[in-house]
Each structure stands twice: as structure tokens, then as C-alpha cells.
Amino acid sequence: ELYDLLKFLYQDVERVQVLAFAKVEKRKDDRKSLLQSSASTKREALGQLIDLYIATMEKADFEPSFIIVNFFLDLMNSKPFIAHNEPVAYMMLYILLLSSGYRCLHLYSLFEALSKHHDKFINHIKEASLNWNEGLSNPMGLHRFMLQRLLEAYRSVEYEVRNYTFDQQTNKSDYVENTINKLEEVFSKQDIRHRHPTISDSTINRTLKRMRDEKKIRPLGTGRSAKWMKLYPTARRSNLFEQMKMKV
């Protein structure tokens, strides 16, 4: 519940009296906001908003991010609590995006992205909030802004994953090739596995194929038990006597 989130965030730094629902404000004219039309308390209005969000998500007639942005906008403007409404709304925006399948936010900071575009973010909120009390808000600009941030997040995560994968493959492949350089002139994949039990067969096969294409090795037969032969001289190993012999 949102009230529990409010208490969790501020119970150690805020007075208990402040961590409470606000009172419904009486308007001077006869107009009523969308959330105030049937609710007599802020708690009741918030409950209606949550029920509406859940029902709309279940229908799946709209993109989840669009529904989440609308919920965020309503939460910001309805101000259900006496204080700290904006931080709670920001947290709910993040939580709802995460729980709705935008997995890039597990590896990409939404708040860092919003802080980089802080002025634009605030302006979009203000523009979307115009005529909110009359139920005539326009969240399209804010939604477009959030889609841009999500796209940036996916691109950033994709870039990091691609670089990590490349580094992992490159390092392990080089490691395997270095081992092959130290093996006998004729060797098998089992010789490599014995020295690198944690390296996958796909990495070993990829390295063998690359070295074959580079004319460094060639297969002697087919199948898993096939041997491979190096097409370059194996580095000469000094014997024990030579290793111990002192140069004069």
C-alpha cells in the first residue's frame, strides 16, 4: 500500500502527525476533479485510483507505460498525503515500471536518467497537469518523454551486455589459444578441457574454428575425439638440466 511506502521512507525522519492522509479540499466553485467526484476522503480517492489502475492494466487495452504515466500523474496531482507526495509518486513510477516488465531498469538507473533531464521532466509534468482538476489533462508529452528514457535505458543495457560478452569471449578465447600454443604439436579438445574445465565447449569450438580459419591449425579427422595439428612450430621447451644450468 502507498501509505506503507510513505511510512517506510519517512518514519525515522518525520513526525507521525505528518505521515497521514490529507483532508479533502473544498473547492469554491462547483467543479470537481475526476478523483474527488465520488470520494469523501483522500484515502478513499486513492483506493479508487489504485482499483482503476489495476482494472485498466488487466484489460490490456493500452501500453503499460501509458497507464503507469497516467497513474503517476494522478498521484502527483491528487496529493493524498499531508507531505512527501512527490517522492512517493516517483518511487511508485519506478516500482510500477519494474513490475510491468521493463527489466532494463534492473541495470539502469531511472532516477539518474530523470535527473539528467530534470527540467524537461518537470516541464512535462506541469504541461500534463494543466486542467487535471477538470479531468482534461494531456499526458502524451510526458509519456513520450518516458518512452525516450526507457529507450535510452534499453540501448545502454544492450551496449553494456554486448561489451561484456565481447570481453568475456575475447579473453577466454585468447586464453584457450595461449594454452594451445603450449600443447604438443598434435592435441585434442580434451587436452584443452582438462586445463580449462570451466570454459564452455562453445568457446573452445569457436577458438578452434578461428585458428583453423587463420591457418594456424587443422583437424585430423572428425567428431568429438578428433585430433588437431598445429601448423606452426611448438615453442621448444627446455629440459630440466637446461633450466638449472647457469650461464657463465
C-alpha positions, -999 to +999 in steps of 0.1 A: +000+000+000+012+035-007+007+046+029+030+019+040+056+031+014+053+066+029+059+054+064+087+031+053+105+061+037+100+087+064+091+071+097+126+076+111+129+113+100+093+127+101+067+133+128+039+108+130+013+135+125+028+144+091+027+108+079-010+108+073-037+113+046-046+148+037-080+162+040-102+167+010-101+203+000-134+221-007-135+239-040-150+274-042-168+265-074-189+235-083-163+218-104-149+185-090-118+166-101-121+132-115-109+116-083-130+138-060-163+131-078-173+101-057-147+100-028-153+117+005-117+112+018-082+112+003-078+075+014-110+066-005-099+085-035-065+068-035-082+034-033-103+043-063-073+053-082-055+021-074-085+000-084-088+019-116-051+013-124-054-025-117-086-028-138-070-009-167-039-030-166-059-062-166-078-051-197-045-045-215-061-021-240-032+003-236+006+002-235+016-004-198+039+026-197+010+048-208-012+035-179+017+039-155+024+075-166-013+083-161-013+068-126+018+087-118+002+120-130-030+114-110-009+105-079+012+137-082-019+159-086-043+143-061-017+147-033-032+120-010-008+127+019-001+157+040+036+158+028+061+139+006+037+132-022+062+138-050+089+113-037+062+087-032+049+092-067+085+089-081+090+057-062+057+043-075+067+053-110+099+032-107+082+003-089+054+000-114+077+002-144+099-026-129+069-048-121+054-043-156+083-059-173+107-031-181+137-052-170+163-027-182+157-007-151+173-035-130+206-025-146+199+012-155+191+040-130+158+056-138+164+084-114+198+092-128+182+094-163+155+117-149+180+139-132+199+144-164+167+157-180+153+172-148+140+205-163+123+187-192+108+162-168+093+189-146+080+209-176+063+178-190+046+171-156+034+207-155+021+206-190+004+173-185-012+186-153-030+215-169-068+212-165-062+180-144-089+190-119-114+190-148-103+156-160-088+171-191-051+165-186-029+156-216-002+131-206+010+124-242+041+146-239+051+131-205+045+096-219+067+104-249+094+117-226+093+085-205+094+063-236+126+081-247+141+074-213+132+038-214+146+035-249+179+051-237+179+025-208+175-005-232+202+009-255+225+014-226+220-021-212+223-036-247+256-018-251+270-029-218+259-065-223+274-066-258+307-052-245+307-076-215+300-105-238+327-095-262+353-090-235+344-124-220+346-142-253+378-124-263+396-130-231+386-167-228+393-173-265+428-158-261+433-179-230+424-210-249+448-201-278+476-195-253+470-229-239+471-245-274+504-228-280+518-247-251+504-281-261+521-307-282+521-304-320+491-328-321+464-323-294+427-328-288+398-308-273+400-330-242+435-317-236+421-282-235+391-291-214+415-308-189+433-274-185+401-253-186+372-272-170+351-240-166+353-228-202+324-239-223+326-261-253+313-233-275+342-211-266+367-239-273+350-247-306+349-210-315+386-207-308+395-238-328+374-226-358+391-192-356+426-207-355+417-231-383+405-201-405+437-183-397+457-214-410+472-219-376+458-254-370+440-281-390+418-310-379+430-347-381+396-364-386+361-356-375+340-360-344+345-352-308+376-373-305+393-357-335+428-346-331+442-312-342+476-304-355+494-271-352+508-256-385+534-236-367+564-248-346+557-255-310+578-235-287+608-256-277+607-265-240+640-265-222+647-297-202+653-297-165+691-297-170+689-266-192+666-248-168+690-254-140+722-247-159+738-214-151+751-192-178+787-183-174 
